[in-house]
Amino acid sequence: MAVLVEHGSGEYEETVALRDEVLRKPLGLSYDPAELVGEKDSFHLAFRRDTELVACLVLNPIDDRCIKMRQLAVRENAQGKGVGHELVNYAHSFAKGRGYEEIVLHARETARGFYEKLGYEAEGDSFTEVGLPHLAMRKKL
């Protein structure tokens, strides 16, 4: 089940730990505390299976009509089982329900197919972010 998590709460700290485990540590990166403080105006969504946190993502408002999806992390043992799709679909409904008309994101090239299946379209050329090739993608809600 997907839910909104309050920034700074214990649940939020759990999502940061999952993002760190799945997205940062494999690249030899870690979070700067100032970066996490800067997430206070973002929406933090989490997906639990029973009591276990299995996926999370961050939605960062850009303006009144556009929101950026960041940091989608799915626990390794839950990957390929539809959890990511379910959480992203929840994020679409969540954003649309708050008046946003479009979601943008920077996808790792290896995740392009995942996002295309969810209706995202790639824009422009590949670029490097956190040492990996990425694509800018967007979807109208």
C-alpha positions in Angstrom: 0.0 0.0 0.0 1.3 3.5 -1.0 1.2 6.3 1.5 2.5 9.9 2.0 5.3 10.1 4.5 6.1 13.2 6.6 9.5 14.7 6.1 11.7 14.2 9.2 9.5 11.4 10.6 10.8 7.9 11.4 9.1 6.7 8.2 11.0 9.4 6.3 14.3 8.2 7.8 13.4 4.7 6.7 12.9 5.9 3.1 16.2 7.7 3.2 17.9 4.5 4.3 16.2 2.5 1.4 17.2 5.2 -1.1 20.8 5.1 0.2 20.9 1.3 0.1 19.5 1.0 -3.5 20.6 4.2 -5.2 23.6 5.7 -3.5 25.8 3.1 -1.9 26.2 1.0 -5.1 27.8 4.2 -6.7 29.9 5.0 -3.7 27.8 8.0 -2.8 26.1 9.1 0.4 23.6 11.8 1.4 24.7 15.3 2.6 22.6 16.3 5.5 21.9 19.6 3.8 20.5 17.8 0.8 18.0 16.0 3.1 17.0 19.2 4.8 16.3 20.6 1.3 13.7 17.9 0.8 11.3 19.4 3.4 9.1 20.9 0.6 8.9 17.7 -1.4 6.3 14.9 -1.1 7.7 11.6 0.1 5.8 8.5 -1.0 6.3 5.0 0.4 5.0 1.6 -0.5 4.8 -1.1 2.2 4.1 -4.8 2.0 2.8 -5.6 5.4 5.2 -3.7 7.6 8.2 -3.8 5.3 9.1 -0.7 3.3 9.7 -2.0 -0.2 9.7 1.1 -2.4 9.8 4.9 -2.1 10.1 8.0 -4.3 10.2 11.8 -3.9 8.0 14.3 -5.8 9.5 17.8 -5.9 7.2 20.6 -7.1 8.8 22.7 -9.8 5.8 25.1 -10.4 2.0 25.1 -10.1 1.6 22.7 -13.0 4.8 20.6 -13.1 6.4 18.2 -10.5 9.6 16.3 -10.7 9.8 12.6 -9.7 13.2 11.7 -8.1 14.8 8.9 -6.2 12.6 6.0 -7.1 14.0 3.1 -5.1 12.7 -0.5 -4.9 14.2 -3.0 -2.5 16.1 -5.6 -4.4 13.9 -8.5 -3.4 10.8 -6.7 -4.7 12.2 -5.6 -8.0 10.4 -7.0 -11.1 7.2 -7.7 -9.2 5.2 -4.6 -10.1 5.9 -2.6 -7.0 7.6 0.2 -8.8 4.8 0.4 -11.3 2.2 0.5 -8.5 4.1 3.3 -6.6 4.6 5.4 -9.8 0.9 5.0 -10.7 0.1 6.2 -7.1 2.4 9.1 -7.6 0.6 10.1 -10.8 -2.8 10.0 -9.0 -1.3 11.9 -6.0 0.2 14.6 -8.3 -2.9 15.0 -10.4 -5.1 15.2 -7.3 -3.0 18.2 -6.2 -3.5 20.0 -9.6 -0.2 19.1 -11.3 -0.5 18.5 -15.1 2.9 17.0 -15.8 5.6 14.9 -14.2 9.3 15.2 -15.3 12.2 13.0 -14.3 15.8 12.1 -15.0 15.9 8.4 -15.6 18.9 6.2 -15.7 19.2 4.9 -19.2 18.8 1.3 -17.8 15.3 2.3 -16.6 14.1 3.9 -19.8 11.9 0.9 -20.7 10.3 0.9 -17.3 9.3 4.6 -17.6 8.2 4.2 -21.3 5.8 1.5 -20.2 4.3 4.0 -17.8 3.7 6.6 -20.6 6.9 8.7 -20.3 8.6 10.1 -23.3 12.4 10.8 -23.5 13.6 14.2 -24.5 16.9 15.3 -25.8 20.2 13.6 -25.6 21.6 11.4 -22.9 23.6 13.2 -20.1 25.7 12.1 -17.1 24.3 12.4 -13.6 25.8 10.8 -10.5 28.3 9.2 -12.9 25.7 7.3 -15.0 24.0 8.0 -18.3 20.5 9.5 -17.8 17.6 10.8 -20.0 15.2 13.6 -19.3 11.6 12.2 -19.6 8.1 13.7 -19.1 4.5 12.6 -18.9 1.3 14.6 -19.1 -1.1 13.6 -16.4 
